[in-house]
Amino acid sequence: MTSTRSEQLKDALTILLLALVVGFCSGHFALRQQGLDFPDFYAASLMVLHRHGHQIYDPNVQYQFQREYAGRIGSYFIHPS
């Protein structure tokens, strides 16, 4: 059973594609590990807890809470109740 040149090329391209996907995922793992929307939900819950619920859609207040309590800035909380 000898494989043809086109089959070898397909195998090599498949391995290359898999290596690129693994490389990309492992390079961005630390960022994705914390979640993308954790800071906005956490900051919004703390805003309500600290009696700032009436300002829950104010980006400046969200920024302050995310920076202080979540340790990083994520997207803003925009989910209606």
mmCIF file of the N, C-alpha and C atoms, coordinates in Angstrom:
data_MODEL
# 
_entry.id   MODEL 
# 
loop_
_atom_site.group_PDB 
_atom_site.id 
_atom_site.type_symbol 
_atom_site.label_atom_id 
_atom_site.label_alt_id 
_atom_site.label_comp_id 
_atom_site.label_asym_id 
_atom_site.label_entity_id 
_atom_site.label_seq_id 
_atom_site.pdbx_PDB_ins_code 
_atom_site.Cartn_x 
_atom_site.Cartn_y 
_atom_site.Cartn_z 
_atom_site.occupancy 
_atom_site.B_iso_or_equiv 
_atom_site.pdbx_formal_charge 
_atom_site.auth_seq_id 
_atom_site.auth_comp_id 
_atom_site.auth_asym_id 
_atom_site.auth_atom_id 
_atom_site.pdbx_PDB_model_num 
ATOM 1   N N  . MET A 1 1  ? 0.835   -1.186 0.000  1.00 0.00 ? 1  MET A N  1 
ATOM 2   C CA . MET A 1 1  ? 0.000   0.000  0.000  1.00 0.00 ? 1  MET A CA 1 
ATOM 3   C C  . MET A 1 1  ? 0.878   1.246  0.000  1.00 0.00 ? 1  MET A C  1 
ATOM 4   N N  . THR A 1 2  ? 1.062   1.784  -1.107 1.00 0.00 ? 2  THR A N  1 
ATOM 5   C CA . THR A 1 2  ? 1.814   3.028  -1.200 1.00 0.00 ? 2  THR A CA 1 
ATOM 6   C C  . THR A 1 2  ? 0.828   4.161  -1.406 1.00 0.00 ? 2  THR A C  1 
ATOM 7   N N  . SER A 1 3  ? 1.061   5.229  -0.694 1.00 0.00 ? 3  SER A N  1 
ATOM 8   C CA . SER A 1 3  ? 0.172   6.379  -0.846 1.00 0.00 ? 3  SER A CA 1 
ATOM 9   C C  . SER A 1 3  ? 0.687   7.262  -1.984 1.00 0.00 ? 3  SER A C  1 
ATOM 10  N N  . THR A 1 4  ? -0.242  7.867  -2.629 1.00 0.00 ? 4  THR A N  1 
ATOM 11  C CA . THR A 1 4  ? 0.127   8.729  -3.744 1.00 0.00 ? 4  THR A CA 1 
ATOM 12  C C  . THR A 1 4  ? 0.630   10.060 -3.223 1.00 0.00 ? 4  THR A C  1 
ATOM 13  N N  . ARG A 1 5  ? 1.225   10.798 -4.110 1.00 0.00 ? 5  ARG A N  1 
ATOM 14  C CA . ARG A 1 5  ? 1.777   12.108 -3.742 1.00 0.00 ? 5  ARG A CA 1 
ATOM 15  C C  . ARG A 1 5  ? 0.680   13.062 -3.260 1.00 0.00 ? 5  ARG A C  1 
ATOM 16  N N  . SER A 1 6  ? -0.498  13.001 -3.867 1.00 0.00 ? 6  SER A N  1 
ATOM 17  C CA . SER A 1 6  ? -1.587  13.889 -3.438 1.00 0.00 ? 6  SER A CA 1 
ATOM 18  C C  . SER A 1 6  ? -2.079  13.520 -2.041 1.00 0.00 ? 6  SER A C  1 
ATOM 19  N N  . GLU A 1 7  ? -2.094  12.237 -1.706 1.00 0.00 ? 7  GLU A N  1 
ATOM 20  C CA . GLU A 1 7  ? -2.485  11.837 -0.356 1.00 0.00 ? 7  GLU A CA 1 
ATOM 21  C C  . GLU A 1 7  ? -1.465  12.296 0.673  1.00 0.00 ? 7  GLU A C  1 
ATOM 22  N N  . GLN A 1 8  ? -0.196  12.231 0.313  1.00 0.00 ? 8  GLN A N  1 
ATOM 23  C CA . GLN A 1 8  ? 0.849   12.711 1.216  1.00 0.00 ? 8  GLN A CA 1 
ATOM 24  C C  . GLN A 1 8  ? 0.729   14.218 1.425  1.00 0.00 ? 8  GLN A C  1 
ATOM 25  N N  . LEU A 1 9  ? 0.414   14.934 0.357  1.00 0.00 ? 9  LEU A N  1 
ATOM 26  C CA . LEU A 1 9  ? 0.236   16.383 0.464  1.00 0.00 ? 9  LEU A CA 1 
ATOM 27  C C  . LEU A 1 9  ? -0.966  16.717 1.351  1.00 0.00 ? 9  LEU A C  1 
ATOM 28  N N  . LYS A 1 10 ? -2.072  15.987 1.176  1.00 0.00 ? 10 LYS A N  1 
ATOM 29  C CA . LYS A 1 10 ? -3.251  16.202 2.033  1.00 0.00 ? 10 LYS A CA 1 
ATOM 30  C C  . LYS A 1 10 ? -2.914  15.921 3.494  1.00 0.00 ? 10 LYS A C  1 
ATOM 31  N N  . ASP A 1 11 ? -2.178  14.853 3.747  1.00 0.00 ? 11 ASP A N  1 
ATOM 32  C CA . ASP A 1 11 ? -1.793  14.521 5.117  1.00 0.00 ? 11 ASP A CA 1 
ATOM 33  C C  . ASP A 1 11 ? -0.911  15.611 5.724  1.00 0.00 ? 11 ASP A C  1 
ATOM 34  N N  . ALA A 1 12 ? 0.039   16.104 4.943  1.00 0.00 ? 12 ALA A N  1 
ATOM 35  C CA . ALA A 1 12 ? 0.940   17.149 5.432  1.00 0.00 ? 12 ALA A CA 1 
ATOM 36  C C  . ALA A 1 12 ? 0.178   18.437 5.711  1.00 0.00 ? 12 ALA A C  1 
ATOM 37  N N  . LEU A 1 13 ? -0.762  18.810 4.842  1.00 0.00 ? 13 LEU A N  1 
ATOM 38  C CA . LEU A 1 13 ? -1.562  20.022 5.069  1.00 0.00 ? 13 LEU A CA 1 
ATOM 39  C C  . LEU A 1 13 ? -2.486  19.870 6.272  1.00 0.00 ? 13 LEU A C  1 
ATOM 40  N N  . THR A 1 14 ? -3.014  18.679 6.467  1.00 0.00 ? 14 THR A N  1 
ATOM 41  C CA . THR A 1 14 ? -3.864  18.429 7.633  1.00 0.00 ? 14 THR A CA 1 
ATOM 42  C C  . THR A 1 14 ? -3.065  18.566 8.924  1.00 0.00 ? 14 THR A C  1 
ATOM 43  N N  . ILE A 1 15 ? -1.886  18.006 8.944  1.00 0.00 ? 15 ILE A N  1 
ATOM 44  C CA . ILE A 1 15 ? -1.026  18.108 10.127 1.00 0.00 ? 15 ILE A CA 1 
ATOM 45  C C  . ILE A 1 15 ? -0.633  19.564 10.367 1.00 0.00 ? 15 ILE A C  1 
ATOM 46  N N  . LEU A 1 16 ? -0.330  20.293 9.313  1.00 0.00 ? 16 LEU A N  1 
ATOM 47  C CA . LEU A 1 16 ? 0.023   21.709 9.450  1.00 0.00 ? 16 LEU A CA 1 
ATOM 48  C C  . LEU A 1 16 ? -1.147  22.513 10.001 1.00 0.00 ? 16 LEU A C  1 
ATOM 49  N N  . LEU A 1 17 ? -2.335  22.267 9.483  1.00 0.00 ? 17 LEU A N  1 
ATOM 50  C CA . LEU A 1 17 ? -3.520  22.969 9.972  1.00 0.00 ? 17 LEU A CA 1 
ATOM 51  C C  . LEU A 1 17 ? -3.771  22.660 11.446 1.00 0.00 ? 17 LEU A C  1 
ATOM 52  N N  . LEU A 1 18 ? -3.670  21.415 11.829 1.00 0.00 ? 18 LEU A N  1 
ATOM 53  C CA . LEU A 1 18 ? -3.856  21.048 13.240 1.00 0.00 ? 18 LEU A CA 1 
ATOM 54  C C  . LEU A 1 18 ? -2.811  21.711 14.133 1.00 0.00 ? 18 LEU A C  1 
ATOM 55  N N  . ALA A 1 19 ? -1.571  21.768 13.661 1.00 0.00 ? 19 ALA A N  1 
ATOM 56  C CA . ALA A 1 19 ? -0.514  22.414 14.440 1.00 0.00 ? 19 ALA A CA 1 
ATOM 57  C C  . ALA A 1 19 ? -0.802  23.905 14.607 1.00 0.00 ? 19 ALA A C  1 
ATOM 58  N N  . LEU A 1 20 ? -1.310  24.554 13.570 1.00 0.00 ? 20 LEU A N  1 
ATOM 59  C CA . LEU A 1 20 ? -1.649  25.977 13.668 1.00 0.00 ? 20 LEU A CA 1 
ATOM 60  C C  . LEU A 1 20 ? -2.795  26.214 14.641 1.00 0.00 ? 20 LEU A C  1 
ATOM 61  N N  . VAL A 1 21 ? -3.806  25.367 14.593 1.00 0.00 ? 21 VAL A N  1 
ATOM 62  C CA . VAL A 1 21 ? -4.944  25.512 15.511 1.00 0.00 ? 21 VAL A CA 1 
ATOM 63  C C  . VAL A 1 21 ? -4.496  25.306 16.951 1.00 0.00 ? 21 VAL A C  1 
ATOM 64  N N  . VAL A 1 22 ? -3.710  24.288 17.208 1.00 0.00 ? 22 VAL A N  1 
ATOM 65  C CA . VAL A 1 22 ? -3.208  24.028 18.560 1.00 0.00 ? 22 VAL A CA 1 
ATOM 66  C C  . VAL A 1 22 ? -2.323  25.179 19.027 1.00 0.00 ? 22 VAL A C  1 
ATOM 67  N N  . GLY A 1 23 ? -1.474  25.679 18.153 1.00 0.00 ? 23 GLY A N  1 
ATOM 68  C CA . GLY A 1 23 ? -0.613  26.802 18.504 1.00 0.00 ? 23 GLY A CA 1 
ATOM 69  C C  . GLY A 1 23 ? -1.404  28.048 18.846 1.00 0.00 ? 23 GLY A C  1 
ATOM 70  N N  . PHE A 1 24 ? -2.436  28.337 18.055 1.00 0.00 ? 24 PHE A N  1 
ATOM 71  C CA . PHE A 1 24 ? -3.273  29.510 18.318 1.00 0.00 ? 24 PHE A CA 1 
ATOM 72  C C  . PHE A 1 24 ? -4.011  29.368 19.642 1.00 0.00 ? 24 PHE A C  1 
ATOM 73  N N  . CYS A 1 25 ? -4.604  28.200 19.867 1.00 0.00 ? 25 CYS A N  1 
ATOM 74  C CA . CYS A 1 25 ? -5.374  27.992 21.105 1.00 0.00 ? 25 CYS A CA 1 
ATOM 75  C C  . CYS A 1 25 ? -4.478  28.032 22.341 1.00 0.00 ? 25 CYS A C  1 
ATOM 76  N N  . SER A 1 26 ? -3.312  27.450 22.255 1.00 0.00 ? 26 SER A N  1 
ATOM 77  C CA . SER A 1 26 ? -2.432  27.459 23.426 1.00 0.00 ? 26 SER A CA 1 
ATOM 78  C C  . SER A 1 26 ? -1.849  28.837 23.678 1.00 0.00 ? 26 SER A C  1 
ATOM 79  N N  . GLY A 1 27 ? -1.684  29.637 22.633 1.00 0.00 ? 27 GLY A N  1 
ATOM 80  C CA . GLY A 1 27 ? -1.160  30.984 22.803 1.00 0.00 ? 27 GLY A CA 1 
ATOM 81  C C  . GLY A 1 27 ? -2.149  31.928 23.464 1.00 0.00 ? 27 GLY A C  1 
ATOM 82  N N  . HIS A 1 28 ? -3.451  31.672 23.283 1.00 0.00 ? 28 HIS A N  1 
ATOM 83  C CA . HIS A 1 28 ? -4.484  32.541 23.850 1.00 0.00 ? 28 HIS A CA 1 
ATOM 84  C C  . HIS A 1 28 ? -5.198  31.902 25.037 1.00 0.00 ? 28 HIS A C  1 
ATOM 85  N N  . PHE A 1 29 ? -4.655  30.824 25.569 1.00 0.00 ? 29 PHE A N  1 
ATOM 86  C CA . PHE A 1 29 ? -5.325  30.089 26.631 1.00 0.00 ? 29 PHE A CA 1 
ATOM 87  C C  . PHE A 1 29 ? -5.468  30.920 27.901 1.00 0.00 ? 29 PHE A C  1 
ATOM 88  N N  . ALA A 1 30 ? -4.429  31.657 28.274 1.00 0.00 ? 30 ALA A N  1 
ATOM 89  C CA . ALA A 1 30 ? -4.483  32.422 29.526 1.00 0.00 ? 30 ALA A CA 1 
ATOM 90  C C  . ALA A 1 30 ? -5.596  33.464 29.487 1.00 0.00 ? 30 ALA A C  1 
ATOM 91  N N  . LEU A 1 31 ? -5.776  34.103 28.348 1.00 0.00 ? 31 LEU A N  1 
ATOM 92  C CA . LEU A 1 31 ? -6.841  35.100 28.221 1.00 0.00 ? 31 LEU A CA 1 
ATOM 93  C C  . LEU A 1 31 ? -8.207  34.434 28.284 1.00 0.00 ? 31 LEU A C  1 
ATOM 94  N N  . ARG A 1 32 ? -8.384  33.338 27.611 1.00 0.00 ? 32 ARG A N  1 
ATOM 95  C CA . ARG A 1 32 ? -9.678  32.661 27.557 1.00 0.00 ? 32 ARG A CA 1 
ATOM 96  C C  . ARG A 1 32 ? -10.004 31.917 28.844 1.00 0.00 ? 32 ARG A C  1 
ATOM 97  N N  . GLN A 1 33 ? -9.007  31.605 29.628 1.00 0.00 ? 33 GLN A N  1 
ATOM 98  C CA . GLN A 1 33 ? -9.228  30.859 30.862 1.00 0.00 ? 33 GLN A CA 1 
ATOM 99  C C  . GLN A 1 33 ? -10.079 31.657 31.843 1.00 0.00 ? 33 GLN A C  1 
ATOM 100 N N  . GLN A 1 34 ? -9.912  32.955 31.869 1.00 0.00 ? 34 GLN A N  1 
ATOM 101 C CA . GLN A 1 34 ? -10.673 33.792 32.798 1.00 0.00 ? 34 GLN A CA 1 
ATOM 102 C C  . GLN A 1 34 ? -12.075 34.078 32.287 1.00 0.00 ? 34 GLN A C  1 
ATOM 103 N N  . GLY A 1 35 ? -12.370 33.770 31.070 1.00 0.00 ? 35 GLY A N  1 
ATOM 104 C CA . GLY A 1 35 ? -13.683 34.038 30.513 1.00 0.00 ? 35 GLY A CA 1 
ATOM 105 C C  . GLY A 1 35 ? -13.735 35.421 29.911 1.00 0.00 ? 35 GLY A C  1 
ATOM 106 N N  . LEU A 1 36 ? -14.593 35.576 28.959 1.00 0.00 ? 36 LEU A N  1 
ATOM 107 C CA . LEU A 1 36 ? -14.676 36.857 28.274 1.00 0.00 ? 36 LEU A CA 1 
ATOM 108 C C  . LEU A 1 36 ? -15.649 37.813 28.947 1.00 0.00 ? 36 LEU A C  1 
ATOM 109 N N  . ASP A 1 37 ? -16.683 37.288 29.550 1.00 0.00 ? 37 ASP A N  1 
ATOM 110 C CA . ASP A 1 37 ? -17.690 38.175 30.126 1.00 0.00 ? 37 ASP A CA 1 
ATOM 111 C C  . ASP A 1 37 ? -17.708 38.159 31.656 1.00 0.00 ? 37 ASP A C  1 
ATOM 112 N N  . PHE A 1 38 ? -16.705 37.572 32.283 1.00 0.00 ? 38 PHE A N  1 
ATOM 113 C CA . PHE A 1 38 ? -16.675 37.551 33.745 1.00 0.00 ? 38 PHE A CA 1 
ATOM 114 C C  . PHE A 1 38 ? -16.632 38.952 34.349 1.00 0.00 ? 38 PHE A C  1 
ATOM 115 N N  . PRO A 1 39 ? -15.750 39.860 33.894 1.00 0.00 ? 39 PRO A N  1 
ATOM 116 C CA . PRO A 1 39 ? -15.675 41.171 34.547 1.00 0.00 ? 39 PRO A CA 1 
ATOM 117 C C  . PRO A 1 39 ? -16.979 41.953 34.497 1.00 0.00 ? 39 PRO A C  1 
ATOM 118 N N  . ASP A 1 40 ? -17.707 41.897 33.381 1.00 0.00 ? 40 ASP A N  1 
ATOM 119 C CA . ASP A 1 40 ? -18.928 42.701 33.325 1.00 0.00 ? 40 ASP A CA 1 
ATOM 120 C C  . ASP A 1 40 ? -20.025 42.152 34.224 1.00 0.00 ? 40 ASP A C  1 
ATOM 121 N N  . PHE A 1 41 ? -20.194 40.837 34.290 1.00 0.00 ? 41 PHE A N  1 
ATOM 122 C CA . PHE A 1 41 ? -21.208 40.275 35.187 1.00 0.00 ? 41 PHE A CA 1 
ATOM 123 C C  . PHE A 1 41 ? -20.823 40.455 36.656 1.00 0.00 ? 41 PHE A C  1 
ATOM 124 N N  . TYR A 1 42 ? -19.555 40.273 36.963 1.00 0.00 ? 42 TYR A N  1 
ATOM 125 C CA . TYR A 1 42 ? -19.094 40.420 38.347 1.00 0.00 ? 42 TYR A CA 1 
ATOM 126 C C  . TYR A 1 42 ? -19.219 41.872 38.805 1.00 0.00 ? 42 TYR A C  1 
ATOM 127 N N  . ALA A 1 43 ? -18.808 42.790 37.950 1.00 0.00 ? 43 ALA A N  1 
ATOM 128 C CA . ALA A 1 43 ? -18.915 44.211 38.307 1.00 0.00 ? 43 ALA A CA 1 
ATOM 129 C C  . ALA A 1 43 ? -20.373 44.624 38.455 1.00 0.00 ? 43 ALA A C  1 
ATOM 130 N N  . ALA A 1 44 ? -21.237 44.123 37.583 1.00 0.00 ? 44 ALA A N  1 
ATOM 131 C CA . ALA A 1 44 ? -22.659 44.479 37.677 1.00 0.00 ? 44 ALA A CA 1 
ATOM 132 C C  . ALA A 1 44 ? -23.263 43.953 38.977 1.00 0.00 ? 44 ALA A C  1 
ATOM 133 N N  . SER A 1 45 ? -22.890 42.751 39.377 1.00 0.00 ? 45 SER A N  1 
ATOM 134 C CA . SER A 1 45 ? -23.432 42.221 40.634 1.00 0.00 ? 45 SER A CA 1 
ATOM 135 C C  . SER A 1 45 ? -22.918 43.016 41.832 1.00 0.00 ? 45 SER A C  1 
ATOM 136 N N  . LEU A 1 46 ? -21.662 43.433 41.779 1.00 0.00 ? 46 LEU A N  1 
ATOM 137 C CA . LEU A 1 46 ? -21.132 44.235 42.879 1.00 0.00 ? 46 LEU A CA 1 
ATOM 138 C C  . LEU A 1 46 ? -21.726 45.638 42.899 1.00 0.00 ? 46 LEU A C  1 
ATOM 139 N N  . MET A 1 47 ? -22.063 46.168 41.744 1.00 0.00 ? 47 MET A N  1 
ATOM 140 C CA . MET A 1 47 ? -22.721 47.471 41.702 1.00 0.00 ? 47 MET A CA 1 
ATOM 141 C C  . MET A 1 47 ? -24.066 47.412 42.407 1.00 0.00 ? 47 MET A C  1 
ATOM 142 N N  . VAL A 1 48 ? -24.812 46.339 42.160 1.00 0.00 ? 48 VAL A N  1 
ATOM 143 C CA . VAL A 1 48 ? -26.100 46.174 42.837 1.00 0.00 ? 48 VAL A CA 1 
ATOM 144 C C  . VAL A 1 48 ? -25.883 45.964 44.329 1.00 0.00 ? 48 VAL A C  1 
ATOM 145 N N  . LEU A 1 49 ? -24.891 45.157 44.689 1.00 0.00 ? 49 LEU A N  1 
ATOM 146 C CA . LEU A 1 49 ? -24.591 44.894 46.100 1.00 0.00 ? 49 LEU A CA 1 
ATOM 147 C C  . LEU A 1 49 ? -24.193 46.167 46.840 1.00 0.00 ? 49 LEU A C  1 
ATOM 148 N N  . HIS A 1 50 ? -23.461 47.046 46.175 1.00 0.00 ? 50 HIS A N  1 
ATOM 149 C CA . HIS A 1 50 ? -23.007 48.300 46.795 1.00 0.00 ? 50 HIS A CA 1 
ATOM 150 C C  . HIS A 1 50 ? -23.959 49.462 46.543 1.00 0.00 ? 50 HIS A C  1 
ATOM 151 N N  . ARG A 1 51 ? -25.191 49.148 46.205 1.00 0.00 ? 51 ARG A N  1 
ATOM 152 C CA . ARG A 1 51 ? -26.259 50.126 46.022 1.00 0.00 ? 51 ARG A CA 1 
ATOM 153 C C  . ARG A 1 51 ? -25.999 51.121 44.885 1.00 0.00 ? 51 ARG A C  1 
ATOM 154 N N  . HIS A 1 52 ? -25.393 50.623 43.814 1.00 0.00 ? 52 HIS A N  1 
ATOM 155 C CA . HIS A 1 52 ? -25.217 51.423 42.609 1.00 0.00 ? 52 HIS A CA 1 
ATOM 156 C C  . HIS A 1 52 ? -26.020 50.826 41.456 1.00 0.00 ? 52 HIS A C  1 
ATOM 157 N N  . GLY A 1 53 ? -27.064 50.093 41.787 1.00 0.00 ? 53 GLY A N  1 
ATOM 158 C CA . GLY A 1 53 ? -27.877 49.433 40.774 1.00 0.00 ? 53 GLY A CA 1 
ATOM 159 C C  . GLY A 1 53 ? -28.518 50.400 39.799 1.00 0.00 ? 53 GLY A C  1 
ATOM 160 N N  . HIS A 1 54 ? -28.813 51.609 40.259 1.00 0.00 ? 54 HIS A N  1 
ATOM 161 C CA . HIS A 1 54 ? -29.411 52.611 39.367 1.00 0.00 ? 54 HIS A CA 1 
ATOM 162 C C  . HIS A 1 54 ? -28.410 53.113 38.325 1.00 0.00 ? 54 HIS A C  1 
ATOM 163 N N  . GLN A 1 55 ? -27.116 52.818 38.509 1.00 0.00 ? 55 GLN A N  1 
ATOM 164 C CA . GLN A 1 55 ? -26.075 53.224 37.562 1.00 0.00 ? 55 GLN A CA 1 
ATOM 165 C C  . GLN A 1 55 ? -25.502 52.033 36.795 1.00 0.00 ? 55 GLN A C  1 
ATOM 166 N N  . ILE A 1 56 ? -26.254 50.938 36.765 1.00 0.00 ? 56 ILE A N  1 
ATOM 167 C CA . ILE A 1 56 ? -25.702 49.695 36.235 1.00 0.00 ? 56 ILE A CA 1 
ATOM 168 C C  . ILE A 1 56 ? -25.331 49.784 34.756 1.00 0.00 ? 56 ILE A C  1 
ATOM 169 N N  . TYR A 1 57 ? -25.940 50.691 33.998 1.00 0.00 ? 57 TYR A N  1 
ATOM 170 C CA . TYR A 1 57 ? -25.612 50.827 32.579 1.00 0.00 ? 57 TYR A CA 1 
ATOM 171 C C  . TYR A 1 57 ? -24.694 52.014 32.299 1.00 0.00 ? 57 TYR A C  1 
ATOM 172 N N  . ASP A 1 58 ? -24.163 52.631 33.335 1.00 0.00 ? 58 ASP A N  1 
ATOM 173 C CA . ASP A 1 58 ? -23.237 53.746 33.164 1.00 0.00 ? 58 ASP A CA 1 
ATOM 174 C C  . ASP A 1 58 ? -21.827 53.192 32.938 1.00 0.00 ? 58 ASP A C  1 
ATOM 175 N N  . PRO A 1 59 ? -21.241 53.414 31.752 1.00 0.00 ? 59 PRO A N  1 
ATOM 176 C CA . PRO A 1 59 ? -19.923 52.826 31.453 1.00 0.00 ? 59 PRO A CA 1 
ATOM 177 C C  . PRO A 1 59 ? -18.810 53.300 32.389 1.00 0.00 ? 59 PRO A C  1 
ATOM 178 N N  . ASN A 1 60 ? -18.871 54.533 32.843 1.00 0.00 ? 60 ASN A N  1 
ATOM 179 C CA . ASN A 1 60 ? -17.823 55.037 33.735 1.00 0.00 ? 60 ASN A CA 1 
ATOM 180 C C  . ASN A 1 60 ? -17.846 54.327 35.086 1.00 0.00 ? 60 ASN A C  1 
ATOM 181 N N  . VAL A 1 61 ? -19.029 54.104 35.611 1.00 0.00 ? 61 VAL A N  1 
ATOM 182 C CA . VAL A 1 61 ? -19.145 53.405 36.896 1.00 0.00 ? 61 VAL A CA 1 
ATOM 183 C C  . VAL A 1 61 ? -18.758 51.935 36.721 1.00 0.00 ? 61 VAL A C  1 
ATOM 184 N N  . GLN A 1 62 ? -19.177 51.316 35.621 1.00 0.00 ? 62 GLN A N  1 
ATOM 185 C CA . GLN A 1 62 ? -18.791 49.933 35.353 1.00 0.00 ? 62 GLN A CA 1 
ATOM 186 C C  . GLN A 1 62 ? -17.268 49.808 35.257 1.00 0.00 ? 62 GLN A C  1 
ATOM 187 N N  . TYR A 1 63 ? -16.643 50.757 34.584 1.00 0.00 ? 63 TYR A N  1 
ATOM 188 C CA . TYR A 1 63 ? -15.188 50.742 34.446 1.00 0.00 ? 63 TYR A CA 1 
ATOM 189 C C  . TYR A 1 63 ? -14.518 50.766 35.825 1.00 0.00 ? 63 TYR A C  1 
ATOM 190 N N  . GLN A 1 64 ? -14.999 51.628 36.708 1.00 0.00 ? 64 GLN A N  1 
ATOM 191 C CA . GLN A 1 64 ? -14.418 51.725 38.044 1.00 0.00 ? 64 GLN A CA 1 
ATOM 192 C C  . GLN A 1 64 ? -14.573 50.408 38.812 1.00 0.00 ? 64 GLN A C  1 
ATOM 193 N N  . PHE A 1 65 ? -15.748 49.805 38.739 1.00 0.00 ? 65 PHE A N  1 
ATOM 194 C CA . PHE A 1 65 ? -15.977 48.557 39.459 1.00 0.00 ? 65 PHE A CA 1 
ATOM 195 C C  . PHE A 1 65 ? -15.165 47.412 38.859 1.00 0.00 ? 65 PHE A C  1 
ATOM 196 N N  . GLN A 1 66 ? -15.073 47.349 37.535 1.00 0.00 ? 66 GLN A N  1 
ATOM 197 C CA . GLN A 1 66 ? -14.283 46.287 36.907 1.00 0.00 ? 66 GLN A CA 1 
ATOM 198 C C  . GLN A 1 66 ? -12.809 46.416 37.264 1.00 0.00 ? 66 GLN A C  1 
ATOM 199 N N  . ARG A 1 67 ? -12.317 47.623 37.212 1.00 0.00 ? 67 ARG A N  1 
ATOM 200 C CA . ARG A 1 67 ? -10.899 47.843 37.519 1.00 0.00 ? 67 ARG A CA 1 
ATOM 201 C C  . ARG A 1 67 ? -10.609 47.500 38.975 1.00 0.00 ? 67 ARG A C  1 
ATOM 202 N N  . GLU A 1 68 ? -11.486 47.904 39.861 1.00 0.00 ? 68 GLU A N  1 
ATOM 203 C CA . GLU A 1 68 ? -11.225 47.715 41.283 1.00 0.00 ? 68 GLU A CA 1 
ATOM 204 C C  . GLU A 1 68 ? -11.463 46.282 41.754 1.00 0.00 ? 68 GLU A C  1 
ATOM 205 N N  . TYR A 1 69 ? -12.529 45.642 41.296 1.00 0.00 ? 69 TYR A N  1 
ATOM 206 C CA . TYR A 1 69 ? -12.913 44.351 41.850 1.00 0.00 ? 69 TYR A CA 1 
ATOM 207 C C  . TYR A 1 69 ? -12.598 43.152 40.956 1.00 0.00 ? 69 TYR A C  1 
ATOM 208 N N  . ALA A 1 70 ? -12.649 43.313 39.657 1.00 0.00 ? 70 ALA A N  1 
ATOM 209 C CA . ALA A 1 70 ? -12.386 42.182 38.761 1.00 0.00 ? 70 ALA A CA 1 
ATOM 210 C C  . ALA A 1 70 ? -10.915 42.098 38.384 1.00 0.00 ? 70 ALA A C  1 
ATOM 211 N N  . GLY A 1 71 ? -10.172 43.160 38.568 1.00 0.00 ? 71 GLY A N  1 
ATOM 212 C CA . GLY A 1 71 ? -8.753  43.145 38.268 1.00 0.00 ? 71 GLY A CA 1 
ATOM 213 C C  . GLY A 1 71 ? -8.422  43.335 36.807 1.00 0.00 ? 71 GLY A C  1 
ATOM 214 N N  . ARG A 1 72 ? -9.412  43.455 35.971 1.00 0.00 ? 72 ARG A N  1 
ATOM 215 C CA . ARG A 1 72 ? -9.188  43.715 34.559 1.00 0.00 ? 72 ARG A CA 1 
ATOM 216 C C  . ARG A 1 72 ? -10.462 44.296 33.967 1.00 0.00 ? 72 ARG A C  1 
ATOM 217 N N  . ILE A 1 73 ? -10.340 44.847 32.790 1.00 0.00 ? 73 ILE A N  1 
ATOM 218 C CA . ILE A 1 73 ? -11.480 45.463 32.125 1.00 0.00 ? 73 ILE A CA 1 
ATOM 219 C C  . ILE A 1 73 ? -11.988 44.509 31.050 1.00 0.00 ? 73 ILE A C  1 
ATOM 220 N N  . GLY A 1 74 ? -13.247 44.221 31.098 1.00 0.00 ? 74 GLY A N  1 
ATOM 221 C CA . GLY A 1 74 ? -13.874 43.372 30.088 1.00 0.00 ? 74 GLY A CA 1 
ATOM 222 C C  . GLY A 1 74 ? -14.833 44.203 29.263 1.00 0.00 ? 74 GLY A C  1 
ATOM 223 N N  . SER A 1 75 ? -15.829 43.559 28.727 1.00 0.00 ? 75 SER A N  1 
ATOM 224 C CA . SER A 1 75 ? -16.851 44.298 28.013 1.00 0.00 ? 75 SER A CA 1 
ATOM 225 C C  . SER A 1 75 ? -17.807 44.891 29.043 1.00 0.00 ? 75 SER A C  1 
ATOM 226 N N  . TYR A 1 76 ? -18.679 45.774 28.583 1.00 0.00 ? 76 TYR A N  1 
ATOM 227 C CA . TYR A 1 76 ? -19.617 46.403 29.514 1.00 0.00 ? 76 TYR A CA 1 
ATOM 228 C C  . TYR A 1 76 ? -20.875 45.560 29.658 1.00 0.00 ? 76 TYR A C  1 
ATOM 229 N N  . PHE A 1 77 ? -21.481 45.665 30.826 1.00 0.00 ? 77 PHE A N  1 
ATOM 230 C CA . PHE A 1 77 ? -22.724 44.955 31.096 1.00 0.00 ? 77 PHE A CA 1 
ATOM 231 C C  . PHE A 1 77 ? -23.842 45.682 30.361 1.00 0.00 ? 77 PHE A C  1 
ATOM 232 N N  . ILE A 1 78 ? -24.459 45.008 29.368 1.00 0.00 ? 78 ILE A N  1 
ATOM 233 C CA . ILE A 1 78 ? -25.492 45.656 28.560 1.00 0.00 ? 78 ILE A CA 1 
ATOM 234 C C  . ILE A 1 78 ? -26.759 44.812 28.519 1.00 0.00 ? 78 ILE A C  1 
ATOM 235 N N  . HIS A 1 79 ? -26.885 43.833 29.399 1.00 0.00 ? 79 HIS A N  1 
ATOM 236 C CA . HIS A 1 79 ? -28.020 42.916 29.353 1.00 0.00 ? 79 HIS A CA 1 
ATOM 237 C C  . HIS A 1 79 ? -29.200 43.493 30.103 1.00 0.00 ? 79 HIS A C  1 
ATOM 238 N N  . PRO A 1 80 ? -30.299 43.728 29.409 1.00 0.00 ? 80 PRO A N  1 
ATOM 239 C CA . PRO A 1 80 ? -31.477 44.271 30.110 1.00 0.00 ? 80 PRO A CA 1 
ATOM 240 C C  . PRO A 1 80 ? -32.036 43.247 31.092 1.00 0.00 ? 80 PRO A C  1 
ATOM 241 N N  . SER A 1 81 ? -32.691 43.763 32.094 1.00 0.00 ? 81 SER A N  1 
ATOM 242 C CA . SER A 1 81 ? -33.265 42.874 33.125 1.00 0.00 ? 81 SER A CA 1 
ATOM 243 C C  . SER A 1 81 ? -34.481 42.148 32.614 1.00 0.00 ? 81 SER A C  1 
# 
